[in-house]
Each structure stands twice: as C-alpha cells, then as structure tokens.
Amino acid sequence: MHRILDCALLLIVAVGLAPAPDPQIAWEPDFDATLKAAKEDGKPIFIAFIMDQESANDEIAKNHFHDKEIVEQSKAFHCLICSIGTHAATAKDPCTRFGVIPCSAHQNVEQRARTAYIQSSQASAPQFIFVKPDGASILVRSVWAIGPAELLKKMRLALGYNDPAKAGDDVQRQKAEVDRIIAQADDKNAVKRASALASLALLDDPRIMDFLTKQTGETVDEPRRIEAVDAMGKKGNAKALVTLLKLLGSASAQMRNHVVIALEKLGMMEAGPAMYAALKKEQKDNVKSNLVRALAVCDPKPAEHSKMILTMIGTGAQIEKISAIRAALDVPMSEPLKKALLAAAKDNSSQVRGMAFHVLAIRQVKDAIPLIEKAIPQEKNKDMKALAEGSLAMLKQTNYDGPSADEIVKALLIDEDLRKE
C-alpha cells in the first residue's frame, strides 16, 4: 500500500515539475478560409514571411513566435505564416519550425499571400504585414529584423488602426503625433517640411503613405515631389515600395534618380524585377548608374542581373562603369566578374582603373597584384595613385599610411550625398 502511495506521489511531483508547454502562435492553414473568417468576425490578419537559414529569421521563429505577450496578442488576429521551407519529416506531420500546421500549408500560404500583398516572385524576409478584415487594406507593414517589443508594438498599433475604439494609449499618442507632423510636412517652409518628413516615413499609420503618395502626384511641384520620395527611402519602410515602383516610370529623370536611390535604401528584393526592366530602357547615364547599384543591393542573385553589371563594366559610359564596378561588391563573385574587373583595371580612364583597383582589393583577387604593381609608377592622377597603392597594400596585407580610400571612392561615385541617412 505504501509503495502504491509513494509511486502516486512521485507521479504527482513529476507532473508538477514538468515544464509548461512552449507558448505558440496558432497559425492558420488555409489562406482563403482565413480571409473568409476575417470578414465574418472582424478580426484583422497578421501575416509573417520567414525564410530559412538566416540568423534574423531564425531568431524570430525561435523566440518572437513563442514570446508569451506576442502569442497572447496574436489571439486578436487571424495568423498566417509564410515559408517556402520544408521542416517536417513528412507532408502530414506538423512543421517542426512553426508547429500546428504541416509544411505544405505554410508553403501554400506563402504563395497566396505573396501574390496578394507583395505581387512579386520573391519576398524579403523577415516581413510582417497586418491587413484589415476586408483582406485588402494594409494597416501596418514592416520588413527586416525587429525585436519582440517592437513586433508587439506593431501588433497593438494594427489593432488600434483597425478599430479606433480598441486603440490603446500608444495608438492615441502616435495618432496625435502623426496629425502634428503631417501638418508640418505640408508647410510652405522648406526647413519645417524637411524636419517633419525625416521622421514621418518611419511612423506606423496608414495615413502617412496616403499623404506621401499624394505629395508625389504629377500636379505637385517637383521639389516637393522629390522631398516625399526621399522621405520614403528609409530602411524598413516597406509600405513605400508600391508607390516607389510606380514612380520608376516618371517622366522626370531627376524624379527617377531619387526614386532609385530610395529603393536602394529600402533594399527589398521585390523591387528587383521592376528595376531590371527600368534599367533595360533607361537612357540617362546618371539614372542607369544608380539603377545598377540599387539592383545589386536589392536583388543580387539572378544571372541576368549579374550579366547586366558585366555589360555595363565593359561597355558603359564612364560614370556607368564606375557604378557597375562598385555594384560588383554586392553580387556573388564569379569568374566572368573577376575577368571584367581585371579588364577594367586596365581601362583608359584613371577613375575607372582606380575603382577597379579598390574593388579587386576588397574582393581579394590576388591576380590583380602584378597588374596594380605595374600601374602604380604610370598613374599620373594623385588620388588614383593613392587608391592603387592602398589597394596593393590590402591585397598584400601590408601597412599603408596614405590617404583614405573611402573619401577618394566617394568622390568617384555619383549622388553619394543622396545616400546619406
């Protein structure tokens, strides 16, 4: 009898000491069913795009999606997880990364959600999109890594924007702040506008993009249109992508130039196909030069993008060649790219040669050592000679006390002032 009681007590203790199950977001398995349910019950939709084998995405999948406060807040949403990866042993098993649903479900949801809200063959990740129950209107959109506290804040803001009656203090405060800043951003005084626009694009409020988009209209004076475009070019400002892509077709070369640099700052791969198409038909050398750099930053992997960079290094105008060589730092190294850079290091233009020396050194192409050694005594341009000497020291891993390469390179590239944050 005592032995039975002892065993029973041990079982109770063991159960009591067992860790509580890890909290987890209840991801829904069917895109269409989720949209239907949202329209019926009025709950907004939380959509998360997560890629595999990338540290920021791994951190969010492992920690954010199991955070007690985030999981609790997620109950106010219909939640969809989007991932093309396969994590479970079979198609019927629950996903070992996201749980609850099989991998086939989050793969199908990824395709449907990407088509509906990103309209691209690829999606930058991590990315969070909060949609109204109508399944169409975006409340909040965020791309790239954010901490758990910031994700929780965006969830609460989305709920408040969806239903002002449920808006907490944070939403009320930000609404008042946005009202004030929008009024200032529309001021006749350019200094006041600049100050307001600098902070406006990073705030979460659906009215902000409505305001900035109207500021880019054809009937608005070009300086104010450009101010609005520049304001959209803030890293993480995913909600500006659609407007900026439309503006790639602007009749104004100056507008297109600012749009391209804004897209480069966003760094979203979804912009790649549109920028590639724009680059193929662009006629202005300065816009083409910025387009090739932006394309390399946003979408460096497609073979046709690398081919475009190679072509520009070989046959472009001088400013195009210099920009394309700089773009080579943002795409995967290949044998054709190596050959193109070595050929550029023999170009007739000292500026092209100098940029090629610099990039070859950063990419540690040792084949460039004899070429640069031969070029140094013949370089008449003082800055280009310094760039060659610094590049040679980098390749040989020796000390160099000459002028900084950074300042020389900035002077070679166009529109570096527009790239400042």
N, C-alpha and C positions, 0 to 999 in steps of 0.2 A: 504493500500500500504506500509506504514511504517512498519507494522507488518511483512509483507512478506519479506521485505528487511532485517529486524532485524533477522528473522529466517535464512535467507540465509547467513548472516554474521556470525551468531553463528555456522552454519554448517561448513562454511569455516574454522573458528577458531578451531573448534573441530577436523576437519580433519588434520589441520596443527599441532595441539598439540598431535595427536595420535602417539604413539611410532612406530618407524620403525620396520618392521618385523625382527625377530632374524635371523642373517645370519646362513646358514646351509649347510653342505656338501651334494651334490647331489648324494646320494648313488644309485648305480645301482642294479636292482632287480634280474638279471639273470646272473649266473656265466659264462655259455657257451657263451651267447651273448656278455658279456663284453670281454672275451678273443678274440672273433672274431673281435669285433670293434677295440681292441687294435692293432691287427695285420694289420688291414686295415688303421688306421690313424696314427700309430706310437707313440701313447701316452702310457707311462708306466702305471702300475696298482698299486694302493695304497690299501692294504688290512689291515683292523683293526679287531683284535679279542678282544671283550669286554665281560666280564662276569657280572652277576647281583649281587647286594647286597654286594659289596666290595668297600671300600672307594676310592681307587686309580682309579678303573674302573669308578666309579660314577663321579669322578672329571673330567675325560677325556670326558666322554659322555656329561656332563653338560656344561663344559667350553671349552675344546680344540676344539671340533667339531663345536663350534659356534663362535670361535675366528675369527675376520674379516680377519686377514692375512692368517690364515690357510685355511679358506674357499676359499679365493681368490686363494691361491696357489693350492688348490685341483682341480681347473678347468683345470690344466695342466695334470691331471691324470684321468684314469677311476677308480672310487672309489667303493670298496666293503666293507660292514660292516658285520661282522660275530658274531652272538649271538644266543644262543640256547633259550633265554628267550622269554616269551610272555608278551607283554606290552599293546596291544590294546584290546578293548572290544570284537571285532570280527576279524576273519581272513582277512576280506576285508578292515578293517579300517587302515589308516596309523599308523605306530608304534608311540606310544606316547613318546618313548625314543629317537628314531633316525629319526622319521618323514619320509616323502617322500614315503617309501615303506612299505608294510604290514609285520607283524612279520613272516609270513610264508616264505617270501622272504629271510630275513636275517638268518632264521634258515636253509633254503636250501643252501644258500651261505656258511654258516659256515661248513656244512658237506662236500661240494665240495672242498672248499679252504683248509680245514684241511687235507683232503685226498691227495690233490695235493701237498701241500707245507710242511706239518708237518708230514704226514704219521703216525698218531697216533690216538688212540680213544679219546684223550683229547688234549686240547691246553692251555698252560699257557697264562694268560691274566693279564693286557693289553699287547698286542703284535702287532707290526706293521711290515708288510712285503711289500717291494717295489720290483716289478717284471718288467723285461723288456717287451716290447710289444710282444715278442715271447711267453709270457706266461710261460716260463720255467726258465729263468736265473734270480736269485735273485740279486738285486742291493744293497739293504740295509735291514737288519733285526734287530729289536730291541725288547727286552722283558723287562717287568716291567715298573713301572711308570717313565715318563719323563715329564718335564714341557712343556708348549706351545712353548717356544722359542727353546727348543731342538727338538721338533717334527718338527717345521718349518725348522730348520737347516737340519734335516734328509731328509725332502721333497726336499729341494733345492739340497742337495748332490745327491739324487737319480736322479733328473732331469739332473744334470751335468754329472753323470756317464753314464746315458743312451745316452746322446748326448753331447759330449765334446764341440761342437760349442755353446751350450747354458750354458756352465759352468760359474758360477759367480766367483767372487774373492775368496770366501770361498773354493770352489771346487779346484780352481787352487792352492791356498795356501796349502790345505791339500794334493793334489796330489804331490806337491814338497816335502812336509814333509814326506809322505809315501815313496817316492823314496829314500830319505836320510836314513830313519830308516830301511827299508828293506835291504839296502846295509850294514848298521851297524849290523843288526841282522844276517847277513850271514858272519860276520867277523870271522877270525880264533881265535881272542882274546875272551876268555870266558867272561871276565868282560864287554867288549864292547857289546857282544851279550846280556848279561843279562839286561843291561840298555835299550837296544833297544826293546827287547822282552816285557819288563814290560809295555811299552806304546803302542806297536804295536796293540795288540788284541782289544783295545778299540776304535781304529780309524775306521771310516766307509770308506771302499774302497774294492771293490771286489777282488783286487789283494792280499790283506792281507791273506785271508783264503787260496788262491791258494798257497801262499808262505809257510804258516804254515803247510798246508796239505802235501806238498812236503817234508818238514822237518821231517815229521813222517814216511816217506817211509821206507821199510824194508832194503834198501841198505844204509841208513844213520846210522852213529854211534849212539848207544843207548843214550849216554849222550845228544846229540843234539836233538834226538827224544823226550826225556823227557823234555828238555827245551821248545820245541814247545808245547807239551801237557800242561805244566804248564802255558804257556802264554795264552792258550785258556781258562783257568779256571778263567775268570773274570766275575763277576756278571753282567748280562745284555748282555753278548756276545753270543746271541742266534745263530749267524751264525756258531758257532763252534760245535753245537750239533751233526750234522750228522757225521762229522769226528770223534768226540769222541766216538759215539756209535759204529762205525765200529771198533775202536781201542780196544773196550772191549774184542774182540776176539784175541788180540795179544798173541803170544807165550811166550812173556816175562812177568813174574809175576811182575817185577818192573814197566814195562810199564803199565800193567793193574792197578796197585796200583795208579799210578799218574793219569791215566785216570779217575778212580772212584772219586778221590778227586776233580779233575777238574769238573766233572759232579755235584758233591755235591755243589760246589761253584756256578755253574750256577743255580741250584735249580729248574730246569724245569720239570714239571710233565710228559712231553712227554718222558723223559728218564726212567720212572718207569718200563714199561713192559720189556725193554731190560735189565735193571739192575736186575730185579727179575729173569729173565731167566739166567743171568750170575751167580747170587748168587746160584741158584739151582745146578749148575755144577762146581762151583769153588772149588778147592782142597786146596789152600793155606790159612792158618788161617788168616794171616795179610790182605790179599785181601778180604776175607769174612768179616772180622771185619770192614773194611772200606766200603764195599758194603752195609752192613746192616744199617750203619749210613747214607750213601748217599740216600738209598732207603727211609728211614724215612723222610729225608728232602725234597726230590723231590716229593714223591707220597705216603703220609701217610695214605690215606683213605681206599684203598682196603683191604678187610678182609684177603686175602691171604698174604698181606704184613705184617699185624699185627701178623698173625699166624707164619710167618717166624721168626719174632722178638721173640715171645714167645718160640718157639722151641729152638732158639739159647740161650736165657737166661737159659733155663732148661738143655740143653744137650751139649752146645758148649764147645770148649776149653776155657781156662781162658781168653785169650785176646778177644775171640768172645763174651763170656758172658759180659765182661766189656763194650764192644762196643754196644752190644744189649741193655744193661741196659741204657746206655747213649742215645741210639736211642729212648727209651721209652719216652723221653722228647718231641719228635717231632711227636708222633702219638696220636690219641684220647685215653683218659683213658677209660678203660673198667674193668669189674670185673675180667676176666681172667688175664689181665695185672697186676692188683693190686695183685692178688694171686701170680703171677710169681715173682713180685718184693719182696713181703714179704718172699717168699721162698728163693730168692737169698740173702736176708739179714741174712740167717742162713747158707750160703754156707761155706764149709770147707776153702775156700780161703779168707784171710782177705781183699785182694784187691777187690774181688767180693762183699764181705759184705759192704765194705766202699762205693763203687759206688752205691750199692743199698740203703744204708742209705741216701746218698746225693739226689738221685732221688726221693725217697719216701718223703723226706722233702720238696723238690721243688714242688712236686705234692700234698703236704699237705694231705698225707694218715695218718690220726691220729691213725689208727690201729698199726702203726709202733712204737708208743711211748713206750709201755711196752717192746717190743722186743729190742729196742735200749737201754733202761734203763738197761735191763738185760745184754746186750752185753758189755757195757762200762767197767765194772770192769774186764772183762775177756780179753779185747783187749790188746795184747802184743805189737803190732806194733804201734809205737808212732803216726805216721801220720794217721793211720786208727782210732785210738782212738780219735784223734783231729777231724777227719771227723764225727765220731759218735756223739761227744759232740756238734759240731756245728749244725749237723742235728737235734739233740734233741732240741736245743735252737730254731731252726727255726720252728719246729713243735709246741713247747710250746709258741712261740713268747716271748722269754726271751732274755736278753742280753748275748752275748758271746764274750769274748776278746781273744780267742785263735787264732791259725794260720788260714790264709785264705784258705777256701775250694777250691777256684779256682786253686791255684798253685798245691795243692795235687791232684786234679782231673786231671789236665793236665798231671801230671806225670804218672797217671794210664793209660791214653789213648794213643794209638799208633799214630804216624805220625801227632801229633798236630802242629809240625813245618811246615808241608806242607800246613796246613790250614791257615796260616798267609797270609794276603793280602800284 
